Amino acid sequence: MRAIRLPRLSALPLAQRLTLMFVAIASAVLLGLGAVVAQSVQQHFEDLDMDVLSGKMELISQALQNVASPQDLTGLVHQLARSLVGHHGLEVMLLDADQTVLFATANARFEPQQLVGQANQANPQAVLWPLEAQTYRVLAARIPTATQDAQGQPQQVFVAAAIDIGHHQAFMQDFLHTLWWFVACAALLMAVLGWWAVRRGLAPLRAMRTQAQGVTAQQLSRRLQVDSLPIELAELAHTLNDMLARLEEAFVRLSEFSSDIAHELRTPVSNLMTQTQVALSRARNADDYRGILESNAEEFERMARMISDMLLLAKADHGLVLPQLETLSMAQEVRTVLDYFEMLAEEKNLSLQLSGEASLMADRLMLRRALSNLISNAVRHAQVGSVIRVELKNLADQLEITVTNQGETIAPEHLERVFDRFFRADSARQRDSEGRSEGTGLGLAITQSIVSAHGGSISASSEQGVTTFTLRIPQRL
């Protein structure tokens, strides 16, 4: 026989979990309250019984103080019989030292030894004695009389006063029965009301779910309504809206990036296909084939460089670009890069100048690549006969590197996107006579990733024909 496995609380829907928790807590409170009330009622009955029993024991004790002879004892018996008239359920038994019954009511059929044993206790307390089908609360004591025995000591009488608690027990049984039914009905009512309250309380969540279902890859611009939500859910909705905004931005950038990759790769692939088809259209000599292969090799090199740059940017996006830090003399590093571009600058009659001196903890190869991208960009766009300036400044806790060139002013709407991948302010001016692009459009994006990997920042400004790129990298000396 297979055992029935109940679902875990965490596996239940939120509405059911909240309802069950509410019912469990409320039922526990009601049961605790009922237990307290039942205990109070039970204690009240005990106090009432003890008042009656203590009163009777005091009456018997005073009467026994007047017993000085056997004749007085006979009179005491009649006195007790009269005093107990009308006290239904109250039983009294008196025993002498020989456990002979001196007086007993009709239903006081207690065991003499049990009575004597209870009366001889150091601090007699009321106890419960079952007798046939009834239960009695009994108070027993040993009381001296005025009669003296042969040794001149007061004779002792064992007295037991008992009261039938059957009606108390019946009342408590009915009370507990009613309490259980009340708790059960209250739990059922609370379950219904709790379910209704939870459903009403979770209505904003269901509305959020409905709105979230409308968000798709084609509708990332949709946002959750915040005005009608409670404060707690409004904060969650704001967070989700911010997440959707970031996803939309990342999706747009990914779409643009994919389009840019397709556009950038289409041109070299088209060139390769065209040149190859032309070469195969008729027989050619070895020099013609060599020229075609050399042209194709240039396209392959450009594609390989573009793929390498995209891999570097992908690693940078995932925090996988980790600089190998070493102490660098930045003036020396900049001069090395400027020497590389010196011949290219002479072709355009450009002057390369460096000012400042500084040291920096950085990755040598990565920083050279970032500087090469900036200086290459400056040489490409500088006005013929102008000066390209590289300046090093030591700030409080940063090194500032500026690369400035004179040329056409970059429009403000383009200036905000110069670090985007594949972005070119004027792509028409960046192609050679054969239609090849002079760059991949990834140089500034790579520079930004390198600077970010070093914990720094990069910015660009362009006014009145002067364009300046500013790098700020924390010094770790």
KEKOL-451038 format. One line per field, with one value per residue (C-alpha): residue number from 1; x, y, z. Coordinates in nm, 3 decimals, always signed. Last residue first. Example, Ala and Ser with C-alpha at 12.3 -4.5 7.8 and 13.67 -1.06 7.14 Angstrom:
# residues 2
n	(2; 1) $
u	(+1.367; +1.230) $
v	(-0.106; -0.450) $
w	(+0.714; +0.780) $
This chain:
# residues 477
n	(477; 476; 475; 474; 473; 472; 471; 470; 469; 468; 467; 466; 465; 464; 463; 462; 461; 460; 459; 458; 457; 456; 455; 454; 453; 452; 451; 450; 449; 448; 447; 446; 445; 444; 443; 442; 441; 440; 439; 438; 437; 436; 435; 434; 433; 432; 431; 430; 429; 428; 427; 426; 425; 424; 423; 422; 421; 420; 419; 418; 417; 416; 415; 414; 413; 412; 411; 410; 409; 408; 407; 406; 405; 404; 403; 402; 401; 400; 399; 398; 397; 396; 395; 394; 393; 392; 391; 390; 389; 388; 387; 386; 385; 384; 383; 382; 381; 380; 379; 378; 377; 376; 375; 374; 373; 372; 371; 370; 369; 368; 367; 366; 365; 364; 363; 362; 361; 360; 359; 358; 357; 356; 355; 354; 353; 352; 351; 350; 349; 348; 347; 346; 345; 344; 343; 342; 341; 340; 339; 338; 337; 336; 335; 334; 333; 332; 331; 330; 329; 328; 327; 326; 325; 324; 323; 322; 321; 320; 319; 318; 317; 316; 315; 314; 313; 312; 311; 310; 309; 308; 307; 306; 305; 304; 303; 302; 301; 300; 299; 298; 297; 296; 295; 294; 293; 292; 291; 290; 289; 288; 287; 286; 285; 284; 283; 282; 281; 280; 279; 278; 277; 276; 275; 274; 273; 272; 271; 270; 269; 268; 267; 266; 265; 264; 263; 262; 261; 260; 259; 258; 257; 256; 255; 254; 253; 252; 251; 250; 249; 248; 247; 246; 245; 244; 243; 242; 241; 240; 239; 238; 237; 236; 235; 234; 233; 232; 231; 230; 229; 228; 227; 226; 225; 224; 223; 222; 221; 220; 219; 218; 217; 216; 215; 214; 213; 212; 211; 210; 209; 208; 207; 206; 205; 204; 203; 202; 201; 200; 199; 198; 197; 196; 195; 194; 193; 192; 191; 190; 189; 188; 187; 186; 185; 184; 183; 182; 181; 180; 179; 178; 177; 176; 175; 174; 173; 172; 171; 170; 169; 168; 167; 166; 165; 164; 163; 162; 161; 160; 159; 158; 157; 156; 155; 154; 153; 152; 151; 150; 149; 148; 147; 146; 145; 144; 143; 142; 141; 140; 139; 138; 137; 136; 135; 134; 133; 132; 131; 130; 129; 128; 127; 126; 125; 124; 123; 122; 121; 120; 119; 118; 117; 116; 115; 114; 113; 112; 111; 110; 109; 108; 107; 106; 105; 104; 103; 102; 101; 100; 99; 98; 97; 96; 95; 94; 93; 92; 91; 90; 89; 88; 87; 86; 85; 84; 83; 82; 81; 80; 79; 78; 77; 76; 75; 74; 73; 72; 71; 70; 69; 68; 67; 66; 65; 64; 63; 62; 61; 60; 59; 58; 57; 56; 55; 54; 53; 52; 51; 50; 49; 48; 47; 46; 45; 44; 43; 42; 41; 40; 39; 38; 37; 36; 35; 34; 33; 32; 31; 30; 29; 28; 27; 26; 25; 24; 23; 22; 21; 20; 19; 18; 17; 16; 15; 14; 13; 12; 11; 10; 9; 8; 7; 6; 5; 4; 3; 2; 1) $
u	(+5.145; +4.792; +4.694; +4.331; +4.290; +4.136; +4.135; +4.036; +3.972; +3.986; +3.854; +3.931; +3.741; +3.543; +3.434; +3.470; +3.466; +3.526; +3.523; +3.706; +3.684; +3.905; +3.886; +4.166; +3.913; +3.712; +4.011; +4.049; +3.676; +3.673; +3.969; +3.797; +3.488; +3.713; +3.877; +3.569; +3.468; +3.651; +3.882; +3.981; +3.671; +3.732; +3.552; +3.844; +3.937; +3.953; +3.665; +3.640; +3.496; +3.166; +3.133; +3.080; +3.028; +3.125; +2.978; +3.083; +3.065; +2.954; +3.231; +3.161; +2.792; +2.744; +2.972; +2.749; +2.450; +2.688; +2.836; +3.207; +3.401; +3.623; +3.992; +4.242; +4.373; +4.389; +4.477; +4.444; +4.579; +4.478; +4.639; +4.430; +4.455; +4.498; +4.569; +4.892; +4.864; +4.994; +4.934; +4.927; +4.905; +4.838; +4.946; +4.808; +4.960; +4.673; +4.369; +4.345; +4.085; +4.304; +4.590; +4.352; +4.193; +4.537; +4.634; +4.326; +4.355; +4.728; +4.671; +4.423; +4.657; +4.950; +4.738; +4.649; +5.009; +5.153; +4.888; +4.874; +5.032; +5.112; +5.402; +5.386; +5.557; +5.405; +5.402; +5.402; +5.384; +5.315; +5.328; +5.127; +5.241; +4.986; +5.255; +5.463; +5.188; +5.200; +5.579; +5.550; +5.272; +5.504; +5.718; +5.405; +5.332; +5.683; +5.669; +5.342; +5.500; +5.807; +5.595; +5.377; +5.664; +5.498; +5.474; +5.317; +4.961; +4.852; +4.502; +4.207; +3.965; +3.711; +3.458; +3.174; +3.145; +3.525; +3.532; +3.278; +3.482; +3.797; +3.610; +3.476; +3.829; +3.959; +3.673; +3.745; +4.117; +4.043; +3.805; +4.067; +4.334; +4.101; +4.031; +4.402; +4.462; +4.199; +4.389; +4.713; +4.535; +4.402; +4.745; +4.908; +4.646; +4.717; +5.092; +5.055; +4.872; +4.499; +4.243; +3.889; +3.587; +3.768; +3.946; +3.624; +3.441; +3.717; +3.722; +3.348; +3.329; +3.611; +3.464; +3.121; +3.276; +3.466; +3.148; +2.906; +3.120; +3.066; +2.693; +2.633; +2.836; +2.649; +2.314; +2.418; +2.542; +2.220; +2.017; +2.244; +2.220; +1.842; +1.830; +2.061; +1.848; +1.529; +1.677; +1.790; +1.445; +1.282; +1.502; +1.409; +1.043; +1.090; +1.248; +0.972; +0.713; +0.880; +0.875; +0.511; +0.439; +0.536; +0.370; +0.037; -0.026; -0.265; +0.000; +0.265; +0.150; +0.406; +0.600; +0.580; +0.883; +1.001; +0.722; +0.885; +1.087; +0.772; +0.606; +0.231; +0.264; +0.410; +0.082; -0.118; +0.135; +0.120; -0.260; -0.230; +0.005; -0.238; -0.515; -0.304; -0.482; -0.826; -0.737; -0.582; -0.893; -1.124; -0.906; -0.891; -1.271; -1.322; -1.045; -1.158; -1.509; -1.371; -1.140; -1.430; -1.646; -1.370; -1.286; -1.655; -1.700; -1.396; -1.513; -1.864; -1.716; -1.483; -1.774; -1.993; -1.711; -1.645; -2.015; -2.032; -1.718; -1.859; -2.189; -1.997; -1.794; -1.954; -1.828; -1.628; -1.557; -1.337; -1.276; -1.043; -1.106; -0.824; -0.863; -0.689; -0.396; -0.435; -0.264; -0.594; -0.762; -0.886; -1.212; -1.203; -1.158; -0.857; -0.900; -0.717; -0.792; -0.942; -1.057; -1.218; -1.320; -1.552; -1.592; -1.898; -1.965; -1.846; -1.642; -1.356; -1.152; -1.009; -0.779; -0.797; -0.472; -0.349; -0.014; +0.173; -0.047; -0.219; -0.565; -0.492; -0.382; -0.678; -0.923; -0.762; -0.765; -1.129; -1.231; -1.495; -1.863; -1.989; -2.309; -2.560; -2.368; -2.120; -2.070; -1.865; -1.721; -1.466; -1.113; -0.975; -0.872; -1.227; -1.370; -1.594; -1.739; -1.901; -2.065; -2.183; -2.362; -2.681; -2.639; -3.004; -2.967; -2.598; -2.631; -2.903; -2.698; -2.397; -2.592; -2.736; -2.386; -2.257; -2.526; -2.406; -2.048; -2.155; -2.291; -1.957; -1.791; -1.601; -1.710; -1.710; -1.392; -1.551; -1.814; -1.553; -1.367; -1.689; -1.776; -1.420; -1.432; -1.767; -1.635; -1.319; -1.526; -1.759; -1.478; -1.271; -1.554; -1.590; -1.215; -1.207; -1.494; -1.309; -0.991; -1.181; -1.333; -0.990; -0.837; -1.116; -1.073; -0.697; -0.746; -1.007; -0.766; -0.492; -0.732; -0.847; -0.487; -0.388; -0.690; -0.594; -0.235; -0.335; -0.609; -0.373; -0.094; -0.333; -0.469; -0.120; -0.003; -0.317; -0.278; +0.095; +0.039; +0.159; +0.509; +0.653; +0.397; +0.514; +0.264; +0.121; +0.255; +0.001; +0.172; +0.153; +0.000) $
v	(+5.330; +5.237; +5.548; +5.555; +5.609; +5.919; +5.930; +6.243; +6.257; +6.605; +6.738; +7.093; +7.227; +7.486; +7.241; +6.864; +6.676; +6.312; +6.108; +5.810; +5.648; +5.443; +5.118; +4.954; +4.729; +5.045; +5.195; +4.880; +4.866; +5.235; +5.179; +4.879; +5.092; +5.363; +5.118; +4.923; +5.104; +4.844; +5.091; +5.225; +5.079; +4.943; +5.108; +5.092; +5.459; +5.424; +5.440; +5.655; +5.967; +5.794; +5.654; +5.996; +5.987; +5.623; +5.380; +5.016; +4.972; +5.273; +5.493; +5.781; +5.772; +6.084; +6.284; +6.202; +6.396; +6.674; +6.705; +6.631; +6.941; +6.892; +6.893; +6.984; +6.711; +6.656; +6.342; +6.390; +6.157; +6.217; +6.008; +5.973; +6.004; +6.379; +6.459; +6.394; +6.525; +6.380; +6.563; +6.425; +6.688; +6.639; +6.945; +7.068; +7.065; +6.871; +6.872; +6.573; +6.301; +5.999; +6.118; +6.162; +5.819; +5.659; +5.851; +5.726; +5.366; +5.359; +5.493; +5.210; +4.951; +5.082; +5.057; +4.695; +4.599; +4.766; +4.662; +4.934; +5.081; +5.438; +5.682; +6.039; +6.304; +6.591; +6.705; +6.514; +6.656; +6.496; +6.727; +6.651; +6.699; +6.442; +6.197; +6.298; +6.170; +5.824; +5.820; +5.921; +5.677; +5.415; +5.683; +5.822; +5.482; +5.455; +5.818; +5.743; +5.449; +5.655; +5.939; +5.685; +5.534; +5.208; +5.014; +4.675; +4.543; +4.242; +4.364; +4.123; +4.127; +3.862; +4.108; +3.973; +4.281; +4.291; +3.935; +4.026; +4.337; +4.127; +3.875; +4.160; +4.295; +3.954; +3.917; +4.262; +4.189; +3.857; +4.034; +4.300; +4.036; +3.839; +4.152; +4.221; +3.857; +3.893; +4.184; +3.983; +3.685; +3.902; +4.052; +3.707; +3.576; +3.868; +3.812; +3.437; +3.490; +3.473; +3.228; +3.352; +3.407; +3.252; +3.574; +3.771; +3.525; +3.546; +3.925; +3.944; +3.684; +3.846; +4.194; +4.072; +3.904; +4.224; +4.437; +4.200; +4.167; +4.526; +4.525; +4.192; +4.306; +4.637; +4.462; +4.230; +4.527; +4.717; +4.420; +4.373; +4.742; +4.730; +4.419; +4.574; +4.889; +4.687; +4.465; +4.767; +4.925; +4.595; +4.577; +4.933; +4.843; +4.536; +4.747; +5.007; +4.726; +4.582; +4.925; +4.965; +4.621; +4.734; +5.077; +4.943; +4.943; +5.169; +5.422; +5.166; +5.033; +4.787; +4.888; +4.806; +4.905; +4.545; +4.475; +4.270; +4.056; +4.013; +4.193; +4.125; +3.852; +4.113; +4.307; +3.998; +3.910; +4.264; +4.241; +3.909; +4.074; +4.362; +4.107; +3.947; +4.132; +4.051; +3.687; +3.692; +3.849; +3.597; +3.306; +3.444; +3.484; +3.125; +2.986; +3.208; +3.062; +2.708; +2.788; +2.952; +2.645; +2.417; +2.650; +2.675; +2.299; +2.246; +2.506; +2.356; +2.016; +2.180; +2.356; +2.044; +1.847; +2.130; +2.142; +1.766; +1.775; +2.050; +1.860; +1.550; +1.742; +1.572; +1.733; +1.570; +1.650; +1.398; +1.407; +1.194; +1.253; +1.280; +1.246; +1.513; +1.371; +1.281; +0.945; +0.763; +0.973; +1.332; +1.471; +1.834; +1.716; +1.717; +1.736; +1.519; +1.643; +1.533; +1.751; +1.550; +1.645; +1.367; +1.169; +0.959; +0.627; +0.415; +0.648; +0.826; +1.037; +1.371; +1.545; +1.858; +1.918; +1.805; +1.956; +1.702; +1.418; +1.226; +1.314; +1.145; +0.822; +0.826; +0.869; +0.596; +0.362; +0.437; +0.364; +0.611; +0.532; +0.883; +0.845; +0.853; +1.085; +0.949; +0.988; +0.812; +0.549; +0.345; +0.398; +0.312; +0.677; +0.791; +0.838; +1.114; +1.118; +1.405; +1.420; +1.724; +1.643; +1.811; +2.050; +2.095; +1.944; +1.928; +2.139; +1.916; +1.597; +1.774; +1.882; +1.533; +1.385; +1.651; +1.563; +1.207; +1.330; +1.539; +1.224; +1.053; +1.331; +1.659; +1.745; +2.126; +2.154; +1.903; +2.160; +2.419; +2.168; +2.058; +2.418; +2.483; +2.167; +2.274; +2.616; +2.473; +2.231; +2.501; +2.748; +2.466; +2.373; +2.734; +2.764; +2.439; +2.558; +2.885; +2.694; +2.490; +2.807; +2.971; +2.661; +2.647; +3.018; +2.975; +2.668; +2.849; +3.141; +2.901; +2.720; +3.051; +3.168; +2.835; +2.853; +3.208; +3.102; +2.790; +2.971; +3.254; +3.012; +2.803; +3.111; +3.250; +2.918; +2.877; +3.223; +3.170; +2.850; +2.534; +2.392; +2.580; +2.415; +2.072; +1.853; +1.558; +1.217; +0.937; +0.611; +0.327; +0.000) $
w	(-0.705; -0.806; -1.002; -1.116; -1.493; -1.650; -2.030; -2.221; -2.597; -2.745; -3.077; -3.185; -3.490; -3.300; -3.029; -2.990; -2.662; -2.579; -2.258; -2.113; -1.770; -1.541; -1.347; -1.550; -1.727; -1.799; -1.982; -2.192; -2.269; -2.372; -2.601; -2.759; -2.831; -2.974; -3.215; -3.316; -3.633; -3.842; -4.008; -4.351; -4.513; -4.859; -5.151; -5.395; -5.352; -4.977; -4.734; -4.425; -4.584; -4.670; -4.320; -4.169; -3.792; -3.783; -3.533; -3.563; -3.184; -2.986; -2.841; -3.082; -2.992; -2.779; -3.010; -3.307; -3.172; -3.065; -3.418; -3.441; -3.542; -3.845; -3.779; -3.513; -3.283; -2.907; -2.709; -2.332; -2.062; -1.700; -1.428; -1.116; -0.740; -0.691; -1.057; -1.246; -1.600; -1.928; -2.258; -2.613; -2.885; -3.254; -3.451; -3.785; -4.136; -4.289; -4.060; -3.829; -3.889; -3.964; -3.743; -3.444; -3.496; -3.513; -3.199; -3.012; -3.131; -3.060; -2.707; -2.634; -2.787; -2.585; -2.270; -2.342; -2.414; -2.103; -1.851; -1.589; -1.274; -1.375; -1.384; -1.509; -1.721; -1.913; -2.275; -2.602; -2.956; -3.296; -3.599; -3.911; -4.271; -4.390; -4.508; -4.206; -3.973; -4.130; -4.084; -3.718; -3.627; -3.470; -3.310; -3.144; -2.986; -2.842; -2.726; -2.540; -2.358; -2.263; -2.125; -1.942; -1.749; -1.652; -1.326; -1.392; -1.393; -1.598; -1.689; -1.670; -1.964; -1.865; -1.720; -1.933; -2.154; -2.181; -2.312; -2.583; -2.669; -2.714; -2.927; -3.144; -3.192; -3.298; -3.545; -3.693; -3.722; -3.896; -4.136; -4.214; -4.268; -4.495; -4.701; -4.735; -4.834; -5.106; -5.258; -5.247; -5.404; -5.687; -5.751; -5.755; -5.996; -6.231; -6.205; -6.279; -6.607; -6.650; -6.788; -6.795; -6.565; -6.270; -6.171; -6.211; -5.989; -5.724; -5.735; -5.696; -5.416; -5.220; -5.262; -5.151; -4.845; -4.767; -4.798; -4.622; -4.312; -4.204; -4.278; -4.105; -3.805; -3.797; -3.808; -3.526; -3.322; -3.388; -3.271; -2.969; -2.885; -2.914; -2.698; -2.437; -2.423; -2.401; -2.133; -1.934; -1.963; -1.869; -1.558; -1.465; -1.511; -1.292; -1.019; -1.041; -1.025; -0.714; -0.547; -0.644; -0.498; -0.149; -0.188; -0.309; -0.685; -0.879; -0.992; -1.091; -1.427; -1.563; -1.872; -2.243; -2.453; -2.478; -2.724; -3.004; -2.764; -2.561; -2.270; -2.275; -2.015; -1.779; -1.784; -1.690; -1.418; -1.280; -1.267; -1.086; -0.840; -0.791; -0.713; -0.441; -0.159; -0.298; -0.331; +0.014; +0.164; -0.006; +0.100; +0.454; +0.464; +0.354; +0.575; +0.862; +0.837; +0.839; +1.130; +1.318; +1.261; +1.391; +1.680; +1.779; +1.757; +1.974; +2.223; +2.242; +2.326; +2.576; +2.745; +2.744; +2.910; +3.152; +3.252; +3.296; +3.507; +3.725; +3.763; +3.866; +4.124; +4.431; +4.747; +5.024; +5.387; +5.567; +5.945; +6.153; +6.523; +6.774; +7.153; +7.351; +7.554; +7.922; +7.884; +7.929; +7.654; +7.681; +7.548; +7.427; +7.068; +6.835; +6.451; +6.196; +5.843; +5.510; +5.216; +4.938; +4.583; +4.484; +4.162; +4.087; +3.918; +4.215; +4.430; +4.260; +4.503; +4.396; +4.640; +4.855; +5.036; +5.376; +5.469; +5.680; +5.562; +5.843; +5.710; +5.375; +5.542; +5.778; +5.489; +5.278; +5.577; +5.643; +5.279; +5.176; +5.177; +5.231; +5.027; +5.314; +5.540; +5.788; +6.163; +6.424; +6.193; +6.381; +6.255; +6.604; +6.657; +6.581; +6.235; +6.100; +5.746; +5.557; +5.210; +5.017; +4.689; +4.802; +5.089; +5.184; +5.534; +5.623; +5.938; +6.080; +6.045; +6.191; +6.499; +6.545; +6.534; +6.770; +7.025; +7.027; +7.069; +7.367; +7.530; +7.474; +7.674; +7.629; +7.272; +7.255; +7.045; +6.806; +6.709; +6.626; +6.407; +6.236; +6.144; +6.023; +5.811; +5.668; +5.575; +5.425; +5.215; +5.084; +5.008; +4.859; +4.623; +4.507; +4.455; +4.260; +4.040; +3.974; +3.889; +3.632; +3.487; +3.465; +3.309; +3.053; +2.974; +2.929; +2.713; +2.505; +2.450; +2.344; +2.113; +1.964; +1.913; +1.758; +1.528; +1.420; +1.350; +1.157; +0.961; +0.860; +0.769; +0.562; +0.384; +0.318; +0.177; -0.035; -0.188; -0.247; -0.443; -0.269; -0.319; -0.021; +0.206; +0.098; -0.083; +0.111; +0.028; +0.048; +0.139; -0.112; +0.000) $
